[in-house]
Amino acid sequence: MATLGGATPSSQNSTEIDSLARFAVEEHNKKENALLEFAKVVKAKEQVVAGTMHHLTVEVIDAGAKKLYEAKVWVKPWLNFKELQEFKPAGDSA
């Protein structure tokens, strides 16, 4: 389990992380009218806040090209709450 306030590595191969990454791509597509397609999770960390902030590096397909994005998804399972906080090109290269 993650320590309060600090981000720690989490398994990028878990079903939960995969689901959160897909959610992040879908939410980004809705907000930005984009057509990114989820490919895989490259890296995953989690941070305990008021719930858990998942820091994900996600590989997507954009018009046939592989690209990396960084996403932050905030989850409070006891409230059935899940929100995309940030979704940006990895390394701020946009």
N, C-alpha and C positions, 0 to 999 in steps of 0.2 A: 504494500500500500504506500501511496505517496505521503511525504511529510508535509505538514501544513505550510503553505506558502512557497515551497520549493518544487520545481518541475523535475520529475524523475522519468526515466525511460519506461515505456509500457510496450507490451507485445504488439507489433504492427500486424501480426498474423491472426489476431483474435477476431471473432465474429463481430463483437461490439465495436472495435476500432474500424473494421471494414464498413460496418453500417453507418458509423458517424462520418466517415470519409465520403461515402456516397451521399449522405444527407448534406454535407458541406457543398459538394459539387452541384447538387440539385438546387439548393437554396441560392447559391451564386448565380446559376443559370436563370432562375426566376427573377432575381433582383436586377440582373444586368442584361436580361434578354439574350443570354449567351447560349452556345451549343456545345459546351465542354462535355466530354465523355470520360467517366471515371475509368482509370486503368488499374492502379494499385496504390497501396500505402507504402511510401518509401521509408518514413521515420515517424515515430509516435512517442509523445511524452504526455504526462498528465500532471496537473497541478491542483492541489486541494485548495479551494477557495470556499465560497458559500455554495458548495457542490463541487464539481470537478471541471476544470478547464482542460480540454484536450488540445494539445498542440500537434498538428498533423502536417507532414509533408506528403503531398499527394501527387502522383503522376496522372496526368489527364491527356486526352487526345483532342487537339484543337485543329480542325480542318486537316486531319491526317498527320499532324506533327505532334510528337510527344513533348509535353511541357511540364515543369514542376511548379506547384503552388503550395503556399503555406496557409493553413487554415487553423482557426481557433473556434472550437465548439464548446459552449458552456452547457453543462448538464446538471440538473437537480432531480434525480430520480424520484424522490419522495413527493415532488410536485408535478411529476410527469412533464417536466420542462426541458426543452432542448432548443438552443439558439445559436445560430452562426454569428460569431462576434467579428471575425475578420477572415478575408480570403484575398490573397494577393500573390503575384508571381514570386517565386522563391528568389531571395536575394534582391528584392525590389528592382528587378531588371526591366520593369515596364515603363 
